[in-house]
Every structure is written in structure tokens, then in C-alpha cells.
Amino acid sequence: MAGQGFRAGHARSIAERVRAPAQAELPSPHLELEWRPLAPTDTGQLRSLIREADEAEGTVIDSVTDVLIDLVVRNDYSHLDTVGGFDRAGILRAYAAVYLWPTGDVANVVFYGATDPSWAGRGIGRALLAWQEGRGRQLLARVPGAGPANLTAYVEETAADRRRLLVAAGFSPVHTYLKMRRDLAAPISEAPLPEGLVITHASEVSEASVRHAHTQGARDVWGEGPLTPEGWHRRWQEYRREWSFVVLDPSEGSEAVVGYLLSLPQVEALSPARRTEGAIHRLNIIPSHRGRGIGRALAVRALQAFAGSQLRFASVIVDPENTNSGFGLYDDLGFAPTTRAIVYGVQI
């Protein structure tokens, strides 16, 4: 979801505008926690902490946090910095992270963070947010050019304390996303493709062909934008091939991708059984082929694949303000809104 700028470029460079501190101060020892960067061996505790914080706040959108966990698991700190607060028993009680999202034309640092609910009210959240802002500005200062630059946090509407914390620190709500869900037990109608087009699994074409279609189709989608090759490849490796599809126009070439849908497995955040649901992560049609029913055909094929894998629900996160985000399509296919994620930001 992260990536797009909030406004156009500037005359001054990002490094000149960002006002990065010489040092990002770690939270004080008086908070009774030992602070150090997270390591791959901490990911079990990190998942548990995020789950406990999510359940306390009623949070259900966790796809953004999945990116963080994946980076920590792979020890990939090329665009990431983290800090974890551990108690005397070595239990992770709080964490914060900043991630310079690898987009091609926007400098966007995303904030992640959570505090153990039993440790709430001690000032830990404020201290971590101060570290995030300082460290985030340092990451932005490395980015060349004078384009848009932002500090960004995704917060669900149920997380009232976190939202108040961000507002007090000078962050403003800049955008809203909806999570929608569909029960796969409901009938799934067929959706034929226009004559001459072919639908197949994404594994049948090259990664480069799908990325080319993404570059064409995502420019006008808020929060998308063209990813760098590195950023695209990272996500490409995570997509579930049997749930991801492309539409080809053979008249334009054997790998002429005119639309694609890419899916991920996602855990139902508040389900006691922690069931997996099929999450449609990206659906894009190149501009010259929009309005032909290609998106519907791709979405239906994904629903059929989810159901064939014995999943109970399909989910998607959409931008209700963007006509190309597919909100009307998903509504028509039986998806219903379940919660909202609010994007809070500081424009640099």
C-alpha cells in the first residue's frame, strides 16, 4: 500500500528539507527495558507481540506488518532499522521499526510499532515514536533528488490510542483504505474474458512481463506507483502462484500482460483458530484495456482458486476514493467492508 507521494516535488533536495538529527535517541533506561535491534531469532516474540497488540486494539489489517516480519526473518536491513525493548526476563515488550519503502519515484518511510498491552501507559509509545521520527528523517536524508518525501504510519480506526499519539506528534490523516471480505461458501458467478484474450497462472509468464504491466497500470493508484526492481522482486517471491493470474493478449506478443492479479496467504487476525484467508494483494489492468471485464475475470478466477484450496474467506484492501481501485467490482462480487486503515503522514 505504501509508495505514492502526498504532493509534487520541490526546488530543494530532500536532504535539505528533512532536518535529520545527528542522532536518533533510543528510549530512556528509566522505562525498565533493554533496547537493541531486532534479530531473526526475535521473530517468534515479534509475531506474538504484534498479535497481542492487535487483539487489544481490535486490529484486523496486518498485511503491512507482514512486510516487516519478512524483512526481519531474512535479516534484510538495507532499508530497515528496528529497536526492541526487552524486560529482565528477555521478553519482548515493545518494538519500533522504520522502513524506507523501495519505490522508484517517492521517498516514503513507513513506521511500525507496538507495545505489550500490559506495559501500556508508561510512555513507551511516545519514546518509540520520537526515535522513529529521528531515524526516519535520517533514512530520508540519504535519498537523492528533490521529489516527494513522507513519514507514514498505517493505523486502524479501532486503534484510538495510537491515532492520538500520532496526532500529538504532528501527523495528519491523509488517506483511508477499506478492508473487504467475502465468504467463499457463497456462489461464485462466472466472468468470461473478451474474445481473443487468455487467462493463465502468473507462473506461466516472466516476472519482468508482470512488472512491466504493473508499471503501466499502477501509476494512477494512490499508494502504489512503480516499484524498483528490488522492491518488486521481493514481493514477487511472496505471491502464491496457484492463486495469482495474468491475462494475456496474444495478438500483442506471447507475454503481453494486459492485466494481473497477485495473491498472498494472510492469517485472520482476530480468529481464535488463526485460519488462513486468501488476500488479493494487487489487481491492475493496463489503461488501454480497462472497462472490458478483465478485472472481474481475474477476481473470479482468484475466488475459485481460494475456494479450491478449502479457504473460508477472501479479503482485499481497497482505496474507496480511487475509481481504479476496484471498490465497485469487489462490492458487486459480494465483498463487504470490515474495517478501515487510516494513513497518517508528515510531508517533508
TATAZI-V209830 format. One record per residue. N is the residue number from 1. SS is DSSP state (A for helix, B for strand, O for the rest). PSI is psi in whole degrees, 0 to 359 (999 if undefined). OMEGA is omega as a letter, one per 20 degrees, with the letter a starting at -180 (* if undefined). Layout:
# TATAZI-V209830
n->N ss->SS psi->PSI omega->OMEGA
n->N ss->SS psi->PSI omega->OMEGA
This chain:
# TATAZI-V209830
n->1 ss->O psi->332 omega->a
n->2 ss->O psi->154 omega->r
n->3 ss->O psi->316 omega->a
n->4 ss->O psi->147 omega->r
n->5 ss->O psi->163 omega->r
n->6 ss->O psi->342 omega->r
n->7 ss->O psi->175 omega->a
n->8 ss->O psi->178 omega->a
n->9 ss->O psi->180 omega->a
n->10 ss->O psi->166 omega->r
n->11 ss->O psi->325 omega->r
n->12 ss->O psi->152 omega->r
n->13 ss->O psi->162 omega->r
n->14 ss->A psi->317 omega->a
n->15 ss->A psi->325 omega->r
n->16 ss->A psi->325 omega->a
n->17 ss->A psi->333 omega->a
n->18 ss->A psi->335 omega->a
n->19 ss->O psi->56 omega->a
n->20 ss->O psi->136 omega->r
n->21 ss->O psi->157 omega->r
n->22 ss->O psi->329 omega->a
n->23 ss->O psi->136 omega->r
n->24 ss->O psi->113 omega->a
n->25 ss->O psi->129 omega->r
n->26 ss->O psi->156 omega->r
n->27 ss->O psi->152 omega->a
n->28 ss->O psi->147 omega->r
n->29 ss->A psi->339 omega->a
n->30 ss->A psi->348 omega->r
n->31 ss->A psi->0 omega->r
n->32 ss->O psi->29 omega->r
n->33 ss->O psi->148 omega->r
n->34 ss->B psi->130 omega->a
n->35 ss->B psi->132 omega->r
n->36 ss->B psi->162 omega->r
n->37 ss->O psi->149 omega->r
n->38 ss->O psi->146 omega->r
n->39 ss->O psi->163 omega->r
n->40 ss->A psi->329 omega->r
n->41 ss->A psi->350 omega->r
n->42 ss->A psi->357 omega->a
n->43 ss->A psi->330 omega->r
n->44 ss->A psi->313 omega->r
n->45 ss->A psi->324 omega->a
n->46 ss->A psi->314 omega->r
n->47 ss->A psi->317 omega->a
n->48 ss->A psi->318 omega->r
n->49 ss->A psi->315 omega->r
n->50 ss->A psi->318 omega->a
n->51 ss->A psi->316 omega->r
n->52 ss->A psi->318 omega->r
n->53 ss->A psi->320 omega->r
n->54 ss->A psi->315 omega->a
n->55 ss->A psi->324 omega->r
n->56 ss->A psi->328 omega->a
n->57 ss->A psi->354 omega->a
n->58 ss->O psi->28 omega->a
n->59 ss->O psi->139 omega->r
n->60 ss->O psi->344 omega->r
n->61 ss->O psi->112 omega->a
n->62 ss->O psi->11 omega->a
n->63 ss->A psi->328 omega->r
n->64 ss->A psi->318 omega->r
n->65 ss->A psi->331 omega->r
n->66 ss->A psi->325 omega->r
n->67 ss->A psi->315 omega->r
n->68 ss->A psi->310 omega->a
n->69 ss->A psi->319 omega->r
n->70 ss->A psi->319 omega->a
n->71 ss->A psi->319 omega->r
n->72 ss->A psi->318 omega->r
n->73 ss->A psi->318 omega->a
n->74 ss->O psi->2 omega->a
n->75 ss->O psi->40 omega->a
n->76 ss->O psi->100 omega->a
n->77 ss->O psi->26 omega->a
n->78 ss->O psi->328 omega->r
n->79 ss->O psi->15 omega->a
n->80 ss->B psi->145 omega->r
n->81 ss->B psi->144 omega->a
n->82 ss->B psi->161 omega->r
n->83 ss->B psi->137 omega->r
n->84 ss->B psi->143 omega->r
n->85 ss->B psi->118 omega->a
n->86 ss->B psi->137 omega->r
n->87 ss->O psi->183 omega->a
n->88 ss->O psi->338 omega->r
n->89 ss->O psi->2 omega->a
n->90 ss->O psi->16 omega->r
n->91 ss->O psi->132 omega->r
n->92 ss->B psi->118 omega->a
n->93 ss->B psi->344 omega->r
n->94 ss->B psi->154 omega->r
n->95 ss->B psi->160 omega->r
n->96 ss->B psi->152 omega->r
n->97 ss->B psi->153 omega->r
n->98 ss->B psi->136 omega->a
n->99 ss->B psi->120 omega->r
n->100 ss->B psi->101 omega->a
n->101 ss->B psi->128 omega->a
n->102 ss->B psi->73 omega->r
n->103 ss->B psi->165 omega->a
n->104 ss->O psi->335 omega->a
n->105 ss->O psi->7 omega->a
n->106 ss->O psi->138 omega->r
n->107 ss->B psi->108 omega->a
n->108 ss->B psi->113 omega->r
n->109 ss->B psi->124 omega->a
n->110 ss->B psi->135 omega->r
n->111 ss->B psi->138 omega->r
n->112 ss->B psi->153 omega->r
n->113 ss->B psi->156 omega->r
n->114 ss->B psi->153 omega->r
n->115 ss->B psi->138 omega->r
n->116 ss->O psi->126 omega->a
n->117 ss->A psi->329 omega->a
n->118 ss->A psi->350 omega->r
n->119 ss->A psi->11 omega->a
n->120 ss->O psi->158 omega->r
n->121 ss->O psi->12 omega->a
n->122 ss->O psi->3 omega->a
n->123 ss->O psi->8 omega->a
n->124 ss->A psi->318 omega->a
n->125 ss->A psi->316 omega->r
n->126 ss->A psi->318 omega->a
n->127 ss->A psi->320 omega->r
n->128 ss->A psi->321 omega->r
n->129 ss->A psi->323 omega->r
n->130 ss->A psi->318 omega->r
n->131 ss->A psi->317 omega->a
n->132 ss->A psi->316 omega->a
n->133 ss->A psi->316 omega->r
n->134 ss->A psi->314 omega->a
n->135 ss->A psi->323 omega->r
n->136 ss->A psi->319 omega->r
n->137 ss->A psi->325 omega->r
n->138 ss->A psi->320 omega->r
n->139 ss->A psi->318 omega->r
n->140 ss->A psi->327 omega->a
n->141 ss->A psi->340 omega->r
n->142 ss->O psi->344 omega->a
n->143 ss->O psi->126 omega->r
n->144 ss->O psi->163 omega->r
n->145 ss->O psi->181 omega->a
n->146 ss->O psi->26 omega->a
n->147 ss->O psi->185 omega->r
n->148 ss->O psi->145 omega->r
n->149 ss->B psi->137 omega->a
n->150 ss->B psi->150 omega->r
n->151 ss->B psi->130 omega->a
n->152 ss->B psi->142 omega->r
n->153 ss->B psi->136 omega->r
n->154 ss->B psi->123 omega->a
n->155 ss->B psi->133 omega->r
n->156 ss->B psi->154 omega->a
n->157 ss->O psi->337 omega->r
n->158 ss->O psi->343 omega->a
n->159 ss->O psi->70 omega->a
n->160 ss->A psi->318 omega->a
n->161 ss->A psi->318 omega->a
n->162 ss->A psi->323 omega->r
n->163 ss->A psi->317 omega->r
n->164 ss->A psi->323 omega->r
n->165 ss->A psi->315 omega->a
n->166 ss->A psi->317 omega->r
n->167 ss->A psi->318 omega->r
n->168 ss->A psi->334 omega->r
n->169 ss->O psi->3 omega->r
n->170 ss->O psi->7 omega->r
n->171 ss->O psi->147 omega->r
n->172 ss->B psi->146 omega->r
n->173 ss->B psi->127 omega->a
n->174 ss->B psi->343 omega->a
n->175 ss->B psi->162 omega->r
n->176 ss->B psi->137 omega->r
n->177 ss->B psi->153 omega->r
n->178 ss->B psi->137 omega->r
n->179 ss->B psi->132 omega->r
n->180 ss->B psi->149 omega->a
n->181 ss->B psi->149 omega->r
n->182 ss->B psi->135 omega->r
n->183 ss->B psi->122 omega->a
n->184 ss->O psi->355 omega->r
n->185 ss->O psi->339 omega->r
n->186 ss->O psi->149 omega->a
n->187 ss->O psi->145 omega->r
n->188 ss->O psi->114 omega->a
n->189 ss->O psi->150 omega->r
n->190 ss->O psi->154 omega->r
n->191 ss->O psi->93 omega->a
n->192 ss->O psi->151 omega->r
n->193 ss->O psi->156 omega->r
n->194 ss->O psi->151 omega->a
n->195 ss->O psi->137 omega->r
n->196 ss->O psi->344 omega->r
n->197 ss->B psi->156 omega->a
n->198 ss->B psi->138 omega->r
n->199 ss->B psi->138 omega->a
n->200 ss->B psi->171 omega->r
n->201 ss->B psi->147 omega->a
n->202 ss->A psi->335 omega->r
n->203 ss->A psi->348 omega->a
n->204 ss->A psi->353 omega->r
n->205 ss->O psi->168 omega->a
n->206 ss->O psi->153 omega->r
n->207 ss->A psi->320 omega->a
n->208 ss->A psi->324 omega->a
n->209 ss->A psi->320 omega->r
n->210 ss->A psi->320 omega->r
n->211 ss->A psi->323 omega->r
n->212 ss->A psi->318 omega->r
n->213 ss->A psi->322 omega->r
n->214 ss->A psi->317 omega->a
n->215 ss->A psi->322 omega->r
n->216 ss->A psi->321 omega->a
n->217 ss->A psi->344 omega->a
n->218 ss->O psi->358 omega->a
n->219 ss->O psi->329 omega->a
n->220 ss->O psi->18 omega->r
n->221 ss->O psi->119 omega->a
n->222 ss->O psi->133 omega->r
n->223 ss->O psi->359 omega->r
n->224 ss->O psi->257 omega->a
n->225 ss->O psi->161 omega->a
n->226 ss->O psi->122 omega->r
n->227 ss->B psi->154 omega->r
n->228 ss->O psi->160 omega->r
n->229 ss->A psi->321 omega->r
n->230 ss->A psi->312 omega->a
n->231 ss->A psi->319 omega->r
n->232 ss->A psi->313 omega->a
n->233 ss->A psi->322 omega->a
n->234 ss->A psi->314 omega->a
n->235 ss->A psi->323 omega->a
n->236 ss->A psi->323 omega->a
n->237 ss->O psi->340 omega->a
n->238 ss->O psi->343 omega->a
n->239 ss->O psi->142 omega->r
n->240 ss->O psi->113 omega->a
n->241 ss->A psi->322 omega->a
n->242 ss->A psi->351 omega->r
n->243 ss->A psi->7 omega->a
n->244 ss->O psi->137 omega->a
n->245 ss->B psi->158 omega->r
n->246 ss->B psi->154 omega->r
n->247 ss->B psi->130 omega->a
n->248 ss->B psi->149 omega->r
n->249 ss->B psi->94 omega->a
n->250 ss->A psi->336 omega->r
n->251 ss->A psi->343 omega->a
n->252 ss->A psi->0 omega->r
n->253 ss->O psi->160 omega->a
n->254 ss->O psi->337 omega->r
n->255 ss->O psi->37 omega->r
n->256 ss->O psi->89 omega->a
n->257 ss->B psi->121 omega->r
n->258 ss->B psi->351 omega->r
n->259 ss->B psi->153 omega->a
n->260 ss->B psi->154 omega->r
n->261 ss->B psi->126 omega->a
n->262 ss->B psi->133 omega->a
n->263 ss->B psi->155 omega->r
n->264 ss->B psi->153 omega->r
n->265 ss->B psi->142 omega->r
n->266 ss->B psi->137 omega->a
n->267 ss->B psi->135 omega->r
n->268 ss->O psi->109 omega->a
n->269 ss->O psi->322 omega->a
n->270 ss->O psi->7 omega->r
n->271 ss->O psi->126 omega->r
n->272 ss->O psi->329 omega->a
n->273 ss->O psi->352 omega->a
n->274 ss->O psi->47 omega->a
n->275 ss->O psi->155 omega->r
n->276 ss->B psi->137 omega->r
n->277 ss->B psi->158 omega->r
n->278 ss->B psi->120 omega->a
n->279 ss->B psi->119 omega->r
n->280 ss->B psi->113 omega->a
n->281 ss->B psi->319 omega->r
n->282 ss->B psi->134 omega->r
n->283 ss->B psi->116 omega->a
n->284 ss->B psi->144 omega->r
n->285 ss->B psi->135 omega->r
n->286 ss->O psi->147 omega->a
n->287 ss->A psi->323 omega->a
n->288 ss->A psi->348 omega->a
n->289 ss->A psi->12 omega->r
n->290 ss->O psi->156 omega->r
n->291 ss->O psi->14 omega->a
n->292 ss->O psi->5 omega->r
n->293 ss->O psi->10 omega->a
n->294 ss->A psi->318 omega->r
n->295 ss->A psi->318 omega->r
n->296 ss->A psi->316 omega->a
n->297 ss->A psi->319 omega->r
n->298 ss->A psi->315 omega->a
n->299 ss->A psi->319 omega->r
n->300 ss->A psi->317 omega->r
n->301 ss->A psi->321 omega->r
n->302 ss->A psi->317 omega->r
n->303 ss->A psi->319 omega->r
n->304 ss->A psi->321 omega->r
n->305 ss->A psi->319 omega->r
n->306 ss->A psi->312 omega->a
n->307 ss->A psi->322 omega->r
n->308 ss->A psi->338 omega->r
n->309 ss->O psi->11 omega->r
n->310 ss->O psi->29 omega->r
n->311 ss->O psi->154 omega->a
n->312 ss->O psi->324 omega->a
n->313 ss->B psi->152 omega->r
n->314 ss->B psi->146 omega->a
n->315 ss->B psi->162 omega->r
n->316 ss->B psi->150 omega->r
n->317 ss->B psi->125 omega->a
n->318 ss->B psi->161 omega->r
n->319 ss->O psi->102 omega->a
n->320 ss->O psi->345 omega->a
n->321 ss->O psi->351 omega->a
n->322 ss->O psi->124 omega->a
n->323 ss->O psi->342 omega->r
n->324 ss->O psi->8 omega->a
n->325 ss->O psi->348 omega->r
n->326 ss->O psi->12 omega->a
n->327 ss->A psi->312 omega->a
n->328 ss->A psi->322 omega->r
n->329 ss->A psi->310 omega->a
n->330 ss->A psi->323 omega->r
n->331 ss->A psi->317 omega->a
n->332 ss->A psi->332 omega->a
n->333 ss->O psi->4 omega->r
n->334 ss->O psi->7 omega->r
n->335 ss->O psi->145 omega->r
n->336 ss->B psi->142 omega->r
n->337 ss->B psi->140 omega->r
n->338 ss->B psi->328 omega->r
n->339 ss->B psi->170 omega->r
n->340 ss->B psi->146 omega->r
n->341 ss->B psi->130 omega->a
n->342 ss->B psi->131 omega->r
n->343 ss->B psi->119 omega->r
n->344 ss->B psi->140 omega->a
n->345 ss->B psi->159 omega->r
n->346 ss->B psi->122 omega->r
n->347 ss->B psi->131 omega->a
n->348 ss->O psi->999 omega->*
